[in-house]
Amino acid sequence: MTVREAASRSFVELRDVERRYPDGTVAVRDVNLRIEVGECIAVVGRSGSGKSTLLNILGLLDAPSGGTVLIDGDAVATSADRGRSAARASLIGFVFQRAHLIGGLTVAQNVELGGAYGRCAAAGDRRLTVPEALAAVGLEHRAAARPETLSGGEMQRAAIARTLVRPARLWLADEPTGNLDSTQSSEVIDLLRRTASAAGAALVVVTHEPEVAARCDRVITLHDGVVVADTGVVPDRPGPGEHVVRHGAELAATDGGAGRGFVRAGRLVLQVVLSQRARARTSVLATGVAVALAIVSLGLAQSAGSQVTRMFDARRATEVTAELLTSEAAPVPRWPVDLTAVVTFPGVEAVERWQHHPGTAVASGAVAALEADVIEVDAAPGTATGSTIRWAPGADRGLAPGEVVLGATLADRLGVAQLSLRPDVTIAGAPHRVVGLLTDSRPGTATGSAFVAPSALRLTPALRSTVSIRTSPGAARMVAERLPDLIDPYRQTEMTIDPVAGPEAHRGELEAGVRTSLAVLAGVSALAGLGAVIFVNLLAVAGRTPELGVRRALGARRTDVIALVVGECLVLACAGAVIGLAVGFTAVMVVTATAHWQPVFDLRLLAVPVVGAFAFGLVGGLPPAYAAGRIEPADAVRSG
Ligand SMILES: Nc1ncnc2c1ncn2[C@@H]1O[C@H](COP(=O)(O)OP(=O)(O)OP(=O)(O)O)[C@@H](O)[C@H]1O
């Protein structure tokens, strides 16, 4: 560009500008204007005449549907959002009717936000630091105050300070005194004029108030979207070459690089998170509950699974039962069953052999004769079978010849259930003293049988023997495999060995069932939490439309707003995940301790909060971020 071109060029130029809204309303048309640096212009007109629309086009919040807007010779108004955002950040300052300060941030933080999205600097850049800007508007004593505690005039002064920390050279004020009384109104307009002039900026004020318009150098009147009067240009201003603004690619170099941008974005995220306590609490809570539920479900799945395993090991892998059958034709095995080899086999802890003599005559004083199953047992029943015996007072808890332990049912039938009376019964014609009652027996319902020590009684032939073996944990399978050789090396008897029939298969099935159902519970709770997080964040974004609009007006690109919302969601999700992890592990400890289970902590569970934080932050943050990215700044600042 030649010096001549620069000299003949206006700072802002509108050529045949038109704005037609999608519903067909033509808000402004045929607007041709030139604005020079240093001018103070009032835009007046009846309600609906197009003043705000014109201001939004000048402020690059809205794009014209026809015509050209040149700022410093660049047609930025019709460029893509990214270019308009960058130009907004570097050139434009807004003072809105309602100040649009962000609640939850302090006045100083609000002012600081004015420079937060600036990616470029002007030569001779006159922007102020936050304390300087606050001092310039007389608000240094309210730096730490919340915006909601300021008076209307103070709010507008804070909004002016927010513009002073920007390198803005086109200041746009939409009804800046609309909510103020006449004294405050004059003060604010004078302050605006003074500070805009000191910043070397042009000031355009939309107003309904004639007193405000009277304080400006030039008045433009709109009627039905058309400029019907313009009092002209005041020549007392810096020359167009005096402020050369560098923007676009050339200015990106002054951005400070990706690292600084990241730190700046992080600070903005933290500001929002800390300022929106209620939303932060709800969001953290939803993530925390979901992560805790997932941890509890998965943690308990492991503990419960291992509990199932141990129960199986404890109950099943320590027991072996062998049934030995002979036939009536050859009731006595030719090779005598010898349990010595079984008793001394490694891992065997106790052996108990029952020889069943069915249909043996049993009688008592009260009952003449019954046929019952008489079982010869080496010692007292219960060493390996876990049978429960109620012993008679003074009995030595063993069976000697001439003594009998009666099954509780049989004792009832014989009318000898009163052990204290030391009853006698007759078995196969021989008298026996009842020394105990068998009330429960795991290998079968033996409460109808009578137990005697091996003796010379003339009993019916034993066609069935049961050998019950208790082993050390885990040895049952090996004992079962070797049992036929140990008991009956020549295979004289028919033998069934129970159980140890692949308990791992059932165990694995059961364990998998427990794990699957709890994993489904974990998944459902995670989805419910995610839904809650998305809902809360969408609500939060909807409530923040004016705030996000202000950020956009201050130069934030769509991607900045999206990154801000996703960043906030990530921070909240991380906080929730940490809390969820702590609560989840505590709950697993409490539940397992209460249920006397062995707690199982798989380090892989630590992945749950990490994955949870990312899933809740990113997946939960994307829908609200998308909604935030779609906010149109022009509509958003109007809606506030
Ligand atoms: N987003 C929109 N969609 C459709 N029509 C719109 C939209 N925004 C504004 N308008 C219409 O465009 C016209 C100009 O509106 P604008 O807000 O610019 O006027 P204004 O002079 O600023 O009014 P006021 O002084 O009441 O704020 C009005 O008829 C308005 O209803």
The ligand as an SDF file (V2000), in Angstrom:
LIG
                    3D

 31 33  0  0  0  0  0  0  0  0999 V2000
  -32.1690  -11.8380   14.6430 N   0  0  0  0  0  0  0  0  0  0  0  0
  -33.1590  -11.1700   14.0380 C   0  0  0  0  0  0  0  0  0  0  0  0
  -34.0030  -11.8150   13.2350 N   0  0  0  0  0  0  0  0  0  0  0  0
  -35.0070  -11.1550   12.6020 C   0  0  0  0  0  0  0  0  0  0  0  0
  -35.2220   -9.8320   12.7390 N   0  0  0  0  0  0  0  0  0  0  0  0
  -34.4150   -9.1370   13.5440 C   0  0  0  0  0  0  0  0  0  0  0  0
  -33.3380   -9.7640   14.2500 C   0  0  0  0  0  0  0  0  0  0  0  0
  -32.7000   -8.8280   14.9740 N   0  0  0  0  0  0  0  0  0  0  0  0
  -33.3460   -7.6530   14.7350 C   0  0  0  0  0  0  0  0  0  0  0  0
  -34.3480   -7.8560   13.8950 N   0  0  0  0  0  0  0  0  0  0  0  0
  -35.2600   -6.8270   13.3630 C   0  0  0  0  0  0  0  0  0  0  0  0
  -34.4680   -5.8910   12.6600 O   0  0  0  0  0  0  0  0  0  0  0  0
  -34.9670   -4.6010   12.8720 C   0  0  0  0  0  0  0  0  0  0  0  0
  -33.8570   -3.7120   13.4550 C   0  0  0  0  0  0  0  0  0  0  0  0
  -33.5640   -4.1890   14.7510 O   0  0  0  0  0  0  0  0  0  0  0  0
  -32.4800   -3.4870   15.6730 P   0  0  0  0  0  0  0  0  0  0  0  0
  -32.4250   -4.2380   16.9360 O   0  0  0  0  0  0  0  0  0  0  0  0
  -31.2210   -3.3440   14.9020 O   0  0  0  0  0  0  0  0  0  0  0  0
  -33.1400   -2.0680   15.9020 O   0  0  0  0  0  0  0  0  0  0  0  0
  -32.7690   -0.9740   16.9780 P   0  0  0  0  0  0  0  0  0  0  0  0
  -32.8510    0.3290   16.2890 O   0  0  0  0  0  0  0  0  0  0  0  0
  -31.4810   -1.3000   17.6190 O   0  0  0  0  0  0  0  0  0  0  0  0
  -33.9510   -1.1560   17.9980 O   0  0  0  0  0  0  0  0  0  0  0  0
  -33.9470   -0.7900   19.5620 P   0  0  0  0  0  0  0  0  0  0  0  0
  -33.6570    0.6740   19.6620 O   0  0  0  0  0  0  0  0  0  0  0  0
  -35.3320   -1.1110   19.9890 O   0  0  0  0  0  0  0  0  0  0  0  0
  -32.9040   -1.6490   20.1910 O   0  0  0  0  0  0  0  0  0  0  0  0
  -36.1560   -4.7200   13.8120 C   0  0  0  0  0  0  0  0  0  0  0  0
  -37.3150   -4.7380   13.0280 O   0  0  0  0  0  0  0  0  0  0  0  0
  -35.9440   -6.0590   14.4510 C   0  0  0  0  0  0  0  0  0  0  0  0
  -37.1670   -6.6440   14.7860 O   0  0  0  0  0  0  0  0  0  0  0  0
  1  2  1  0
  2  3  1  0
  2  7  2  0
  3  4  2  0
  4  5  1  0
  5  6  2  0
  6  7  1  0
  6 10  1  0
  7  8  1  0
  8  9  2  0
  9 10  1  0
 10 11  1  0
 11 12  1  0
 11 30  1  0
 12 13  1  0
 13 14  1  0
 13 28  1  0
 14 15  1  0
 15 16  1  0
 16 17  2  0
 16 18  1  0
 16 19  1  0
 19 20  1  0
 20 21  2  0
 20 22  1  0
 20 23  1  0
 23 24  1  0
 24 25  2  0
 24 26  1  0
 24 27  1  0
 28 29  1  0
 28 30  1  0
 30 31  1  0
M  END
$$$$
